[in-house]
Amino acid sequence: MMPSTLSRLLFGTDPKLRRMLSYWGATALLYLVFILLVLQVADRRLIDHGAAVVLSAYGVGGIVVSYLLVRFGARLGLAPTVLSAIQAVFAISCNMWLYSIAGPLRGATLMGLMLVVVFCTFALRPRQTLALAGAGLAGMGATMWWHQAHDPLHYPPMVEAVTFAIMAICSLAVTLITGEMSKLRARLKAQKEELMKAVETIRTLATVDELTALANRRHMNEVLAQEERRRGQGCSTCIALLDIDFFKQINDRHGHAAGDEVLRSFAAAARAELRAGDVLARWGGEEFLLLLPDTGEAEALKVVERIRARVGGLRIAGLDGADLPDGRRVSFSAGLTPRRGAEVLADTVNRADKALYQAKSAGRDRVVTA
């Protein structure tokens, strides 16, 4: 089996699942370190060897079961918080068991409960972590009570009581501190998301015309600069300037709301005829600049004529009686010109502007090439 196939089989392909399994891997490594340490202590006769072996087998089994739960948790309908709670309860049970067999080393095991709490901070809400810490204290308290009641010689009641009190205070303190850290982390995450949205909004406002949703003039100048630096492969670039006819009369007679509707409708109609790579921008007022990369003049003329035909089919409600060619029909005039060699595109735009003026002078609703 290929390594990549084995990786997909063991860890899946979903990034979220892989991240959860990486957390499982870190936890499993920690368990294995503790298991090896317990077995080493048992070999030196500090704790009962048989009990240490049984606990180690329990730990290994828990590692395997937790892997299966994480790997197939989505199919079983187990949420990440549920998986974390299950693993935390298992860890607490290991801690209780180890305390019972550790003898004189049992005090060292009490750190395990706080470690469980810290791990759960990353997956559970503060209240859930607090509840889990309470459950852990209850379990450890019951274990300590049982031992002092049945074996007071090795588990003196006063020692167990003081030990439990110190453990409870430390565990609750750690729980509260980690809870506040979790809240802070959640606030920082929310602020980061808000900042990213704000940056995206600013980026959009800086590059997109708010009314027409086309590129604005500033962004179009950047696109033109990029086009100037680009080295074509024998293909020319064409520039067209489009100007809506009689737009001033529309604003004067029907108000700016009607004018805005004409601009939006024009932009939508023109955008529908653009090809991949074409860029249309609102150049100013009712004037639009169209960049047609890697396009000859004949093909560019076809594109502009298609736009003119679609725009000519627009009928804007409320424009009856305006000085338009056909009542409510919207039209535009255009000047189209190819870029000559490696000239500055500003010169190409100037020629397109002159061609646009000729189209206006010749009666509007037409395309003039230069």
C-alpha positions as CSV (number, residue, x, y, z in Angstrom):
1,M,0.0,0.0,0.0
2,M,1.3,3.4,-1.0
3,P,2.2,5.8,1.9
4,S,-0.4,8.4,0.6
5,T,-3.1,5.7,0.5
6,L,-2.3,4.6,4.0
7,S,-2.3,8.2,5.2
8,R,-5.8,8.8,3.7
9,L,-7.0,5.5,5.2
10,L,-5.7,6.3,8.7
11,F,-6.3,10.1,8.8
12,G,-8.9,10.8,6.1
13,T,-8.8,13.7,3.7
14,D,-10.9,16.3,5.6
15,P,-8.6,19.0,7.1
16,K,-10.7,19.3,10.2
17,L,-10.5,15.6,10.8
18,R,-6.8,15.6,10.3
19,R,-6.4,18.4,12.8
20,M,-8.4,16.6,15.4
21,L,-6.3,13.4,14.8
22,S,-3.2,15.5,15.2
23,Y,-4.5,16.5,18.7
24,W,-5.2,12.8,19.4
25,G,-1.7,12.0,18.4
26,A,-0.2,14.5,20.8
27,T,-2.4,13.1,23.6
28,A,-1.6,9.5,22.7
29,L,2.1,10.3,22.9
30,L,1.6,11.8,26.3
31,Y,-0.2,8.6,27.5
32,L,2.6,6.4,26.2
33,V,5.2,8.5,28.1
34,F,3.2,8.0,31.3
35,I,2.7,4.3,30.6
36,L,6.4,3.8,30.1
37,L,7.1,5.7,33.3
38,V,4.6,3.6,35.3
39,L,6.2,0.4,33.9
40,Q,9.7,1.6,34.8
41,V,8.5,2.4,38.4
42,A,6.9,-1.0,38.6
43,D,10.1,-2.7,37.5
44,R,11.9,-1.0,40.4
45,R,9.2,-2.5,42.8
46,L,7.9,0.9,43.8
47,I,4.4,0.0,42.8
48,D,2.7,-3.4,42.2
49,H,3.9,-4.7,38.9
50,G,0.7,-6.6,38.0
51,A,-1.5,-3.6,38.7
52,A,0.8,-1.4,36.6
53,V,0.6,-3.8,33.7
54,V,-3.2,-3.9,33.9
55,L,-3.4,-0.1,34.0
56,S,-1.0,0.2,31.1
57,A,-3.2,-2.2,29.0
58,Y,-6.2,-0.1,30.0
59,G,-4.4,3.0,28.8
60,V,-3.4,1.5,25.5
61,G,-6.9,0.3,24.9
62,G,-8.2,3.8,25.6
63,I,-5.8,5.3,23.1
64,V,-7.1,2.9,20.4
65,V,-10.8,3.5,21.3
66,S,-10.3,7.3,21.3
67,Y,-8.7,7.1,17.8
68,L,-11.6,5.1,16.5
69,L,-14.1,7.6,18.0
70,V,-12.3,10.6,16.5
71,R,-11.7,8.9,13.1
72,F,-15.3,7.8,12.7
73,G,-17.0,10.4,15.0
74,A,-18.7,12.2,12.2
75,R,-20.4,8.9,11.0
76,L,-21.4,8.2,14.6
77,G,-22.8,11.7,15.0
78,L,-20.4,12.6,17.8
79,A,-19.6,16.3,18.1
80,P,-16.0,17.4,18.9
81,T,-17.1,18.6,22.4
82,V,-18.6,15.1,23.1
83,L,-15.3,13.4,21.9
84,S,-13.3,15.7,24.2
85,A,-15.6,15.0,27.1
86,I,-15.3,11.2,26.6
87,Q,-11.5,11.4,26.4
88,A,-11.4,13.6,29.5
89,V,-13.5,11.2,31.5
90,F,-11.2,8.4,30.4
91,A,-8.2,10.4,31.5
92,I,-9.8,11.1,34.9
93,S,-10.4,7.3,35.4
94,C,-6.8,6.6,34.6
95,N,-5.8,9.2,37.1
96,M,-8.0,7.7,39.8
97,W,-6.6,4.2,39.1
98,L,-3.0,5.4,39.1
99,Y,-3.6,7.1,42.5
100,S,-4.9,3.9,43.9
101,I,-1.8,1.8,43.0
102,A,0.9,4.5,43.2
103,G,1.5,4.1,46.9
104,P,4.0,6.6,48.2
105,L,4.2,8.2,44.8
106,R,0.4,8.9,44.6
107,G,0.9,12.7,45.3
108,A,2.6,13.1,41.9
109,T,-0.6,11.8,40.2
110,L,-2.7,14.7,41.4
111,M,-1.1,16.9,38.7
112,G,-2.9,14.8,36.1
113,L,-6.3,16.2,36.9
114,M,-5.1,19.8,36.3
115,L,-3.5,18.6,33.0
116,V,-6.9,17.2,31.9
117,V,-8.5,20.6,32.7
118,V,-5.9,22.5,30.6
119,F,-6.3,20.2,27.6
120,C,-10.1,20.5,27.7
121,T,-9.9,24.3,27.6
122,F,-9.1,24.1,23.9
123,A,-12.3,22.1,23.1
124,L,-14.9,22.8,25.7
125,R,-16.7,26.0,26.8
126,P,-15.7,27.4,30.2
127,R,-18.9,26.1,31.9
128,Q,-18.3,22.6,30.4
129,T,-14.7,22.7,31.6
130,L,-15.8,23.7,35.1
131,A,-18.3,20.9,35.2
132,L,-15.6,18.4,34.1
133,A,-13.3,19.7,36.8
134,G,-16.0,19.2,39.3
135,A,-16.6,15.6,38.1
136,G,-12.8,15.0,38.3
137,L,-12.7,16.3,41.9
138,A,-15.7,14.2,42.8
139,G,-14.0,11.1,41.4
140,M,-10.7,11.7,43.0
141,G,-12.4,12.7,46.3
142,A,-14.4,9.4,46.2
143,T,-11.2,7.5,45.6
144,M,-9.3,9.2,48.4
145,W,-12.2,8.7,50.8
146,W,-12.5,5.0,50.0
147,H,-8.8,4.4,50.6
148,Q,-8.6,6.3,53.9
149,A,-11.7,4.5,55.1
150,H,-10.4,1.0,54.1
151,D,-6.7,1.5,54.6
152,P,-6.0,4.3,57.1
153,L,-2.5,3.0,57.8
154,H,-1.3,3.8,54.2
155,Y,-3.9,6.5,53.6
156,P,-4.1,8.6,56.8
157,P,-7.4,10.5,56.8
158,M,-5.9,13.8,57.8
159,V,-3.3,13.6,55.0
160,E,-5.9,12.6,52.5
161,A,-8.2,15.5,53.5
162,V,-5.4,18.1,53.3
163,T,-4.2,16.6,50.0
164,F,-7.7,16.8,48.6
165,A,-8.2,20.4,49.8
166,I,-5.0,21.5,48.1
167,M,-5.9,19.6,44.9
168,A,-9.4,21.1,44.9
169,I,-8.1,24.6,45.3
170,C,-5.5,24.3,42.7
171,S,-7.8,22.5,40.2
172,L,-10.6,25.1,40.6
173,A,-8.0,28.0,40.2
174,V,-6.6,26.4,37.1
175,T,-10.1,25.9,35.7
176,L,-11.1,29.5,36.3
177,I,-7.9,30.9,34.9
178,T,-8.1,28.7,31.8
179,G,-11.8,29.6,31.5
180,E,-10.9,33.3,31.3
181,M,-8.1,32.5,28.8
182,S,-10.7,30.6,26.7
183,K,-13.0,33.6,26.8
184,L,-10.2,35.9,25.8
185,R,-9.2,33.6,23.0
186,A,-12.9,33.6,21.8
187,R,-13.0,37.4,21.9
188,L,-9.7,37.6,20.0
189,K,-11.0,35.2,17.4
190,A,-14.2,37.2,17.0
191,Q,-12.2,40.5,16.7
192,K,-9.9,38.9,14.1
193,E,-13.0,37.8,12.0
194,E,-14.4,41.3,12.3
195,L,-11.1,42.8,11.2
196,M,-10.9,40.4,8.3
197,K,-14.4,41.4,7.2
198,A,-13.5,45.1,7.6
199,V,-10.4,44.7,5.5
200,E,-12.3,42.8,2.8
201,T,-14.9,45.6,2.8
202,I,-12.2,48.2,2.5
203,R,-10.6,46.2,-0.3
204,T,-13.9,46.0,-2.1
205,L,-14.7,49.7,-1.7
206,A,-11.2,50.5,-3.0
207,T,-11.6,48.4,-6.2
208,V,-15.4,48.2,-6.9
209,D,-17.8,50.9,-7.9
210,E,-20.6,50.8,-5.3
211,L,-23.5,51.6,-7.7
212,T,-22.7,49.4,-10.6
213,A,-20.5,46.7,-8.9
214,L,-18.0,47.2,-11.8
215,A,-14.3,48.0,-11.3
216,N,-13.8,51.6,-10.3
217,R,-11.4,54.0,-12.0
218,R,-8.7,53.5,-9.4
219,H,-8.7,49.7,-9.9
220,M,-8.9,50.1,-13.6
221,N,-5.8,52.2,-13.7
222,E,-4.0,49.4,-11.8
223,V,-5.3,46.9,-14.4
224,L,-4.1,49.1,-17.2
225,A,-0.6,49.4,-15.6
226,Q,-0.5,45.6,-15.3
227,E,-1.5,45.3,-19.0
228,E,1.3,47.6,-20.0
229,R,3.9,45.5,-18.3
230,R,2.5,42.3,-19.8
231,R,4.3,40.9,-22.8
232,G,1.8,39.6,-25.3
233,Q,2.4,36.8,-27.8
234,G,1.6,38.6,-31.0
235,C,-1.9,39.5,-29.8
236,S,-3.1,43.1,-29.6
237,T,-5.1,44.8,-26.9
238,C,-8.1,47.0,-27.5
239,I,-9.6,49.8,-25.5
240,A,-13.2,51.1,-25.8
241,L,-14.9,54.0,-24.1
242,L,-18.7,53.7,-23.7
243,D,-20.9,56.7,-22.9
244,I,-24.6,56.4,-22.2
245,D,-26.6,58.6,-24.5
246,F,-28.8,61.4,-23.2
247,F,-27.9,60.6,-19.6
248,K,-28.1,64.2,-18.4
249,Q,-31.7,64.5,-19.7
250,I,-32.6,61.3,-17.7
251,N,-31.2,62.8,-14.5
252,D,-32.8,66.3,-15.2
253,R,-36.3,65.0,-16.1
254,H,-36.6,61.9,-13.9
255,G,-34.2,62.3,-11.1
256,H,-31.1,60.7,-9.9
257,A,-32.9,57.5,-8.8
258,A,-33.9,56.9,-12.4
259,G,-30.3,57.7,-13.5
260,D,-28.9,55.2,-11.0
261,E,-31.2,52.5,-12.3
262,V,-30.1,53.2,-15.8
263,L,-26.4,52.8,-14.7
264,R,-27.1,49.6,-12.9
265,S,-29.1,48.1,-15.8
266,F,-26.4,49.1,-18.3
267,A,-23.7,47.6,-16.1
268,A,-25.6,44.3,-15.8
269,A,-26.3,44.1,-19.5
270,A,-22.8,44.9,-20.5
271,R,-21.3,42.4,-18.0
272,A,-23.4,39.7,-19.5
273,E,-21.6,40.0,-22.8
274,L,-18.0,40.1,-21.5
275,R,-15.6,37.3,-22.2
276,A,-13.2,35.8,-19.7
277,G,-10.4,38.3,-19.3
278,D,-12.4,41.4,-20.4
279,V,-12.5,44.1,-17.8
280,L,-15.2,46.8,-17.7
281,A,-14.9,49.7,-15.3
282,R,-17.0,52.8,-14.5
283,W,-14.6,55.5,-15.7
284,G,-16.7,58.4,-14.5
285,G,-20.3,59.5,-14.4
286,E,-22.0,57.7,-17.3
287,E,-18.7,56.8,-19.0
288,F,-17.3,53.3,-18.9
289,L,-13.9,51.9,-20.0
290,L,-13.6,48.4,-21.5
291,L,-10.3,46.6,-21.7
292,L,-10.1,43.7,-24.2
293,P,-6.8,41.9,-23.8
294,D,-5.3,39.8,-26.5
295,T,-8.1,40.9,-28.9
296,G,-7.8,42.2,-32.4
297,E,-9.9,45.2,-33.6
298,A,-12.4,43.1,-35.5
299,E,-13.1,40.8,-32.6
300,A,-13.3,43.7,-30.2
301,L,-15.8,45.4,-32.4
302,K,-18.0,42.3,-32.2
303,V,-17.9,42.4,-28.4
304,V,-18.9,46.0,-28.2
305,E,-21.7,45.5,-30.8
306,R,-23.0,42.6,-28.7
307,I,-23.1,44.9,-25.7
308,R,-24.8,47.6,-27.7
309,A,-27.5,45.2,-28.9
310,R,-28.2,43.9,-25.4
311,V,-28.2,47.4,-23.9
312,G,-30.6,48.4,-26.7
313,G,-33.0,45.8,-25.5
314,L,-33.3,47.4,-22.1
315,R,-36.5,49.0,-21.1
316,I,-36.3,51.1,-18.0
317,A,-39.6,51.8,-16.2
318,G,-40.4,55.5,-15.6
319,L,-38.4,56.9,-18.6
320,D,-41.4,57.6,-20.8
321,G,-41.0,61.0,-22.5
322,A,-37.3,61.3,-22.1
323,D,-35.2,62.5,-25.0
324,L,-34.2,59.0,-25.9
325,P,-34.1,57.5,-29.4
326,D,-37.1,55.2,-28.6
327,G,-39.0,56.4,-25.6
328,R,-37.6,54.2,-22.9
329,R,-34.8,52.6,-25.0
330,V,-31.2,53.0,-23.6
331,S,-28.3,53.4,-25.9
332,F,-24.7,54.3,-25.8
333,S,-21.9,55.7,-28.0
334,A,-18.5,54.1,-28.1
335,G,-15.0,54.8,-29.3
336,L,-12.8,51.7,-30.0
337,T,-9.1,51.6,-30.7
338,P,-6.3,49.0,-30.6
339,R,-3.1,49.5,-28.7
340,R,-0.3,50.3,-31.1
341,G,2.8,48.3,-30.3
342,A,4.0,48.9,-26.7
343,E,2.6,52.4,-26.4
344,V,1.4,53.7,-23.0
345,L,-2.2,52.7,-22.6
346,A,-3.0,56.3,-21.6
347,D,-2.4,57.2,-25.3
348,T,-4.7,54.4,-26.3
349,V,-7.4,55.7,-24.0
350,N,-7.0,59.2,-25.5
351,R,-7.6,57.9,-29.0
352,A,-10.6,55.9,-27.8
353,D,-11.9,59.2,-26.2
354,K,-11.5,61.0,-29.5
355,A,-13.3,58.2,-31.3
356,L,-16.1,58.4,-28.7
357,Y,-16.5,62.2,-29.4
358,Q,-16.8,61.4,-33.1
359,A,-19.5,58.8,-32.3
360,K,-21.4,61.4,-30.3
361,S,-21.0,64.1,-33.0
362,A,-22.3,61.6,-35.7
363,G,-25.6,61.1,-34.0
364,R,-24.9,58.8,-31.0
365,D,-25.9,55.1,-30.6
366,R,-23.0,53.9,-32.6
367,V,-19.4,52.6,-32.4
368,V,-16.5,54.5,-34.1
369,T,-13.1,52.9,-34.4
370,A,-9.8,54.8,-34.6
